[in-house]
Amino acid sequence: MGESTWSDWVEVGLPAQRNLSDSSDLGIANLTAIASGLSAGTHQFAVAVRVVSGGLTVNTTNVTLIGVATSFDAGGSSANFPTFQVSGEHTTNSTTLIPALSSSVTLEAGEKVFLGSQYSLMTTDTGSPTGIQDLSLGSYDSTDQRRYINGSTDRGSGASVGLASVASAGSYTAALRHRSLAGKSVTLLDAVLVGVRLDSVCGLPTALVLGSFSARSAPGAMVLRWQAASELGVVGFRLERSAFAEGPFEELSFVPVDEGGDGNYLWIDRDVVPGTHYYYRIESLGGVTGASVGLADALHWKYFMHLPLASNSPA
């Protein structure tokens, strides 16, 4: 820490409190937080411990501190994995799990979300109830965490982590849930629920830069040509077609990136009807999957004139 003192540090999360009854008592504390609004540069993070009752000594062992950057530089632009964080308190005497904290999140099919939570204090106004907590998102249900409270003066903390995924796109509710095993009042104080969407990136620039994209009519076909000025992170192209400029578009083919090529591509659409106007669209795959980066259109002519080659041979 160099010459810094604790007065130089800024708290980025809520504290966790744990009662210890005597020298044989052992306590576990967990902290979860998202530090946002940080400036560019090097930052130090630390876990700080203090004793509430003066004159006592508390030993802290087996401490693990984990940090993951959810924002990063992407070609000069700032990109980030979307996150959410909610905090508050909740009291229940329900014997079934109900949300203590929740957050609505819109997800794509197959998307994964890291979930983390903490409650800094669990209290009760009665003797010896048991509180149970878990995390949920869609069909995901984490392992239940159980905590005993010995009385109204006891304080307990805890946390849960989990990795949830969804099968279909839609709006979901992520929640830290809790219940009272004995039906007696249990309160979570300084509770925090955080989430990080691991398969989405906001702010990432389009990885594909098109130099040109054209569609030309040919006998019995439409010829598509495009030139990629940049293919950073792109694994291929999805070609789509519609009879209208505004769509809807149907998928025609997947064209993989030619890593050893010069960026020029050609694809022939032979499923065409003479006299029909077609609109074609390219979407990039990889980098920003599904980003539309090109639109071209052309009329497929009904008639083509074929001229004989001139002959240089003497008559």
Wavefront OBJ file of the C-alpha trace (Angstrom):
o trace
v 0.000 0.000 0.000
v 3.033 2.274 0.064
v 2.551 5.464 2.069
v -1.248 5.452 1.748
v -3.542 5.248 4.767
v -7.077 3.943 4.994
v -8.334 7.524 4.781
v -7.089 7.526 1.166
v -9.327 4.594 0.219
v -12.930 4.716 -0.975
v -15.486 2.032 -0.176
v -16.966 0.398 -3.286
v -19.433 -1.923 -1.575
v -21.464 -2.489 1.544
v -19.774 -3.967 4.639
v -20.376 -7.408 6.110
v -20.696 -7.951 9.866
v -20.215 -11.156 11.840
v -20.600 -11.870 15.569
v -17.987 -14.025 17.290
v -18.984 -15.359 20.711
v -15.586 -16.585 21.946
v -12.119 -17.767 20.910
v -13.475 -21.064 19.544
v -16.057 -19.385 17.314
v -15.267 -19.127 13.611
v -16.999 -16.773 11.209
v -17.173 -16.481 7.444
v -17.768 -13.193 5.635
v -18.382 -12.575 1.934
v -18.415 -9.332 -0.026
v -19.831 -8.668 -3.506
v -19.805 -5.349 -5.373
v -19.378 -3.680 -8.760
v -16.982 -0.724 -8.725
v -18.233 1.649 -11.427
v -17.147 5.056 -12.685
v -13.436 4.346 -12.334
v -11.002 6.541 -14.234
v -8.429 5.121 -16.597
v -5.238 3.976 -14.946
v -4.034 1.628 -12.224
v -6.250 0.979 -9.217
v -5.655 -0.933 -5.995
v -8.351 -2.965 -4.272
v -8.261 -4.313 -0.739
v -10.360 -6.134 1.840
v -10.370 -4.187 5.102
v -11.217 -5.609 8.522
v -12.032 -3.757 11.722
v -13.160 -4.738 15.212
v -16.450 -3.250 16.361
v -15.737 -3.801 20.077
v -12.464 -2.146 21.077
v -9.624 -3.938 22.765
v -10.234 -7.289 21.088
v -8.099 -9.074 18.538
v -9.628 -10.764 15.480
v -7.557 -12.951 13.186
v -8.562 -13.014 9.507
v -7.231 -15.937 7.465
v -7.678 -17.487 4.014
v -8.739 -14.230 2.367
v -9.383 -14.309 -1.389
v -9.889 -11.153 -3.464
v -11.082 -11.560 -7.058
v -11.606 -8.759 -9.574
v -12.840 -8.929 -13.167
v -12.769 -5.968 -15.573
v -16.164 -5.580 -17.248
v -15.062 -2.588 -19.365
v -12.194 -2.569 -21.825
v -10.714 -0.727 -24.783
v -11.876 -1.967 -28.193
v -9.975 -0.284 -30.988
v -10.037 3.120 -29.331
v -13.634 2.822 -28.137
v -14.869 1.855 -24.689
v -16.759 -1.439 -24.595
v -18.279 -3.275 -21.671
v -20.109 -6.357 -20.546
v -23.540 -5.145 -19.328
v -23.943 -5.297 -15.554
v -26.692 -4.650 -13.034
v -26.595 -4.069 -9.290
v -29.390 -3.537 -6.754
v -29.253 -3.212 -2.969
v -31.654 -2.884 -0.083
v -33.193 -4.804 2.810
v -36.101 -7.179 3.213
v -37.984 -8.926 6.038
v -39.984 -12.109 5.727
v -41.575 -14.840 7.804
v -42.573 -16.795 4.710
v -41.610 -20.463 4.632
v -41.364 -20.347 0.815
v -38.655 -18.497 -1.076
v -39.612 -14.948 -2.070
v -37.467 -12.197 -3.671
v -35.532 -9.991 -1.280
v -33.919 -8.161 -4.224
v -34.634 -8.479 -7.940
v -33.704 -6.952 -11.276
v -35.312 -7.339 -14.704
v -32.925 -8.177 -17.544
v -33.501 -8.827 -21.269
v -31.407 -11.711 -22.582
v -30.700 -13.433 -25.890
v -31.141 -17.170 -26.424
v -28.323 -19.152 -24.801
v -26.908 -16.126 -22.996
v -25.073 -16.693 -19.705
v -25.192 -14.396 -16.686
v -22.901 -14.417 -13.653
v -24.887 -13.753 -10.475
v -23.483 -12.739 -7.119
v -25.057 -11.594 -3.874
v -24.283 -10.772 -0.299
v -26.234 -9.854 2.780
v -24.177 -7.965 5.290
v -26.503 -8.598 8.231
v -29.183 -11.138 9.013
v -31.196 -10.338 12.121
v -34.305 -11.593 13.886
v -36.580 -10.405 16.667
v -37.125 -13.935 17.970
v -34.932 -16.766 19.173
v -33.055 -19.244 16.973
v -34.745 -19.106 13.547
v -33.057 -20.315 10.382
v -32.817 -18.201 7.213
v -32.310 -19.708 3.766
v -31.174 -17.779 0.679
v -30.587 -18.584 -2.979
v -30.215 -16.995 -6.418
v -32.623 -17.464 -9.313
v -32.940 -16.408 -12.939
v -35.446 -18.080 -15.238
v -35.191 -21.821 -14.634
v -31.867 -21.406 -12.809
v -31.983 -22.104 -9.068
v -28.731 -21.949 -7.107
v -27.819 -24.061 -4.098
v -29.604 -22.913 -0.936
v -27.468 -21.133 1.659
v -28.535 -21.669 5.297
v -27.749 -19.455 8.291
v -28.738 -19.870 11.959
v -29.409 -16.813 14.132
v -29.162 -17.386 17.879
v -31.268 -14.417 18.952
v -32.119 -10.790 18.412
v -28.541 -9.676 19.189
v -26.866 -12.149 16.818
v -25.575 -10.928 13.455
v -24.828 -13.126 10.474
v -23.595 -12.489 6.951
v -23.487 -14.614 3.834
v -23.287 -14.696 0.063
v -24.157 -16.732 -3.014
v -22.713 -16.946 -6.524
v -23.976 -18.720 -9.609
v -23.852 -18.971 -13.406
v -27.273 -18.888 -15.052
v -28.188 -19.395 -18.711
v -31.437 -19.118 -20.659
v -32.670 -21.266 -23.522
v -34.759 -18.622 -25.283
v -34.660 -14.853 -25.716
v -36.863 -12.706 -23.527
v -37.200 -10.688 -20.348
v -36.172 -12.424 -17.121
v -36.046 -11.595 -13.439
v -32.820 -12.167 -11.521
v -33.430 -12.421 -7.795
v -31.850 -12.958 -4.395
v -34.544 -14.924 -2.577
v -34.904 -15.855 1.071
v -37.275 -17.615 3.478
v -37.635 -18.459 7.136
v -37.375 -22.128 7.899
v -39.407 -21.839 11.118
v -41.871 -19.211 9.922
v -40.339 -16.576 12.221
v -39.301 -13.089 11.145
v -35.885 -12.865 9.439
v -34.417 -9.634 8.025
v -31.649 -9.196 5.446
v -29.841 -5.876 5.792
v -27.342 -4.303 3.383
v -28.200 -6.950 0.795
v -26.638 -6.682 -2.671
v -27.461 -8.486 -5.925
v -25.117 -8.095 -8.920
v -25.128 -9.593 -12.399
v -22.763 -9.601 -15.383
v -23.971 -10.612 -18.846
v -21.099 -12.687 -20.201
v -22.213 -13.080 -23.836
v -23.084 -9.463 -24.658
v -20.771 -6.553 -25.322
v -21.937 -2.930 -25.502
v -19.995 -0.268 -27.350
v -17.869 -2.635 -29.438
v -17.349 -1.124 -32.907
v -18.510 -3.056 -35.956
v -15.746 -5.489 -36.787
v -16.510 -5.610 -40.533
v -15.890 -2.599 -42.780
v -17.204 -2.992 -46.330
v -15.391 -1.310 -49.167
v -18.154 -2.219 -51.629
v -21.192 -4.467 -52.030
v -23.096 -4.963 -55.297
v -25.690 -7.189 -56.929
v -25.768 -7.691 -60.717
v -28.186 -9.570 -62.937
v -26.809 -12.430 -65.059
v -28.469 -15.190 -67.134
v -30.422 -17.327 -64.643
v -28.711 -15.839 -61.606
v -27.836 -12.800 -59.515
v -24.122 -12.216 -58.872
v -23.154 -10.724 -55.524
v -19.749 -9.182 -55.000
v -18.321 -7.483 -51.950
v -14.977 -6.246 -50.762
v -14.047 -6.193 -47.051
v -11.699 -3.384 -46.077
v -11.495 -4.774 -42.522
v -12.437 -8.194 -41.135
v -11.298 -7.786 -37.527
v -12.779 -10.613 -35.449
v -15.161 -11.699 -38.229
v -15.532 -15.440 -38.845
v -17.943 -15.222 -41.764
v -20.842 -13.528 -43.507
v -24.542 -14.268 -43.518
v -26.195 -13.439 -46.854
v -29.893 -12.591 -46.775
v -32.477 -11.699 -49.426
v -35.849 -9.966 -49.569
v -38.313 -8.692 -52.133
v -38.563 -5.445 -50.160
v -35.909 -3.013 -48.945
v -37.336 -3.005 -45.426
v -37.580 -6.827 -45.293
v -38.356 -9.318 -43.981
v -35.109 -10.998 -45.091
v -34.511 -14.723 -45.501
v -31.114 -16.343 -45.026
v -29.451 -17.592 -48.217
v -26.021 -18.821 -47.190
v -23.076 -18.567 -44.816
v -19.754 -17.552 -46.389
v -16.669 -18.076 -44.196
v -13.913 -15.485 -44.072
v -11.056 -16.165 -46.474
v -8.200 -15.501 -44.056
v -5.545 -15.765 -46.746
v -7.456 -13.812 -49.367
v -7.525 -10.206 -50.511
v -10.931 -9.380 -49.023
v -12.852 -9.810 -52.297
v -15.838 -12.196 -52.334
v -18.294 -13.511 -54.911
v -21.498 -15.474 -54.396
v -24.114 -16.486 -57.005
v -27.835 -16.674 -56.256
v -29.392 -19.068 -58.806
v -32.829 -19.285 -57.169
v -34.227 -16.244 -58.952
v -37.306 -15.365 -60.989
v -36.977 -13.140 -64.109
v -38.499 -9.692 -63.702
v -38.152 -9.686 -59.907
v -36.393 -6.979 -57.917
v -34.223 -8.457 -55.135
v -32.656 -6.823 -52.094
v -29.596 -8.415 -50.495
v -28.094 -7.852 -47.069
v -24.809 -8.932 -45.447
v -24.522 -9.528 -41.723
v -21.225 -10.104 -39.949
v -20.691 -13.145 -37.744
v -18.105 -12.843 -34.992
v -17.143 -9.607 -33.268
v -20.596 -8.017 -33.266
v -22.654 -11.010 -34.340
v -25.673 -10.070 -36.413
v -24.524 -6.519 -37.159
v -25.953 -5.457 -40.519
v -23.178 -3.903 -42.547
v -24.339 -3.821 -46.167
v -27.392 -3.599 -48.458
v -27.507 -4.000 -52.250
v -30.348 -4.441 -54.739
v -30.858 -5.162 -58.450
v -33.551 -6.195 -60.948
v -33.184 -9.645 -62.476
v -33.701 -8.989 -66.173
v -36.069 -11.139 -68.214
v -34.047 -10.962 -71.435
v -30.342 -11.075 -72.210
v -28.799 -10.350 -75.601
v -25.903 -12.570 -76.586
v -23.737 -11.106 -79.389
v -21.380 -13.311 -81.466
v -17.679 -12.657 -81.132
v -16.102 -10.748 -84.019
v -13.934 -12.887 -86.277
v -10.529 -11.741 -87.485
v -10.211 -14.519 -90.047
v -10.369 -13.567 -93.738
v -13.717 -13.992 -95.555
l 1 2 3 4 5 6 7 8 9 10 11 12 13 14 15 16 17 18 19 20 21 22 23 24 25 26 27 28 29 30 31 32 33 34 35 36 37 38 39 40 41 42 43 44 45 46 47 48 49 50 51 52 53 54 55 56 57 58 59 60 61 62 63 64 65 66 67 68 69 70 71 72 73 74 75 76 77 78 79 80 81 82 83 84 85 86 87 88 89 90 91 92 93 94 95 96 97 98 99 100 101 102 103 104 105 106 107 108 109 110 111 112 113 114 115 116 117 118 119 120 121 122 123 124 125 126 127 128 129 130 131 132 133 134 135 136 137 138 139 140 141 142 143 144 145 146 147 148 149 150 151 152 153 154 155 156 157 158 159 160 161 162 163 164 165 166 167 168 169 170 171 172 173 174 175 176 177 178 179 180 181 182 183 184 185 186 187 188 189 190 191 192 193 194 195 196 197 198 199 200 201 202 203 204 205 206 207 208 209 210 211 212 213 214 215 216 217 218 219 220 221 222 223 224 225 226 227 228 229 230 231 232 233 234 235 236 237 238 239 240 241 242 243 244 245 246 247 248 249 250 251 252 253 254 255 256 257 258 259 260 261 262 263 264 265 266 267 268 269 270 271 272 273 274 275 276 277 278 279 280 281 282 283 284 285 286 287 288 289 290 291 292 293 294 295 296 297 298 299 300 301 302 303 304 305 306 307 308 309 310 311 312 313 314 315
